[in-house]
Amino acid sequence: MNRIMLISLIAQLVVAVPAMSNMQVKDVHEQAANAVAIEAKAQKQYQNWADLKDQESDAIREMKATEAWLEFQNRKYDRYLKKQEKVIAELKRRKEEAKRIKMELEPFLETVVDQLELFVKSDLPFLNDERTRRIQFLRDSLDDYHLQLSEKLRRVFEALLVETEYGQNVSTSTQELMINGTPTQVTIFRLGRAALYYQTTDGSEVGIWDKDSHSWKTLAPTYALTLRRAKDMAERKRAVELLELPLGVAK
């Protein structure tokens, strides 16, 4: 029963009330009250259903929004996974490459140290103790199981760098040599890796290392002053100037 019908019914009852008895009026009042109550209940149910509909609509909209967000996140995480798969594949490739390099590098470093030792033995005889200790240090490093390969590589490269620098500088040192069968205190002058000279403390005798015979050879006394000047320049006691010194054994 809608609101218009209810109002019409009440109006008819009002018109008919004067012709009715008290009992009939009471019945009409009860019917009217029941009709009003039913209408109120129906209206309340309608409002509840309307509210429930709004709630369900809000829930549906929220679920659709959540569904859209989850679909977006799924697409995004799918891209993340594909990217991570590429990263993992690259890391695996690098791991295999590092394994291959390690298998090749370790024996290569052993070969480098062997060649360096041969080179030192065939080189000019200077700083023998220091260079021998360096070679032994490299061998101990390569045989150290707990030492990282990168550290082994660094130590070998560092040793090669030191040996390279020997060929680019000059130096002087004092040591004892056997000159004409007699132990003699001399000053050693190294000209890079080009030549190695000695001069006695009184400056009267000079000599050069002969690479062919692996022995010291005496130079002409005329080189004594030149060699002293070269030694002073190496020790920065004298301004640099051009000097003439033999790079081989003087004839």
ABEGO torsion letter per residue (X at the ends): XBAAAAAAAAAAAAAAAAABBAAAAAAAAAAAAAAAAAAAAAAAAAAAAAAAAAAAAAAAAAAAAAAAAAAAAAAAAAAAAAAAAAAAAAAAAAAAAAAAAAAAAAAAAAAAAAAAAAAAAABBBBGAAAAAAAAAAAAAAAABAABBAAAAAAAAAAAAAAAAAAAABBBBBBBBBBBGGBBBBBBBBBBEAABBBBBBAAGABBBBBBAAAGBBBBBBAAAAAAAAAAAAAAAGABBBBBBBBBABBBX
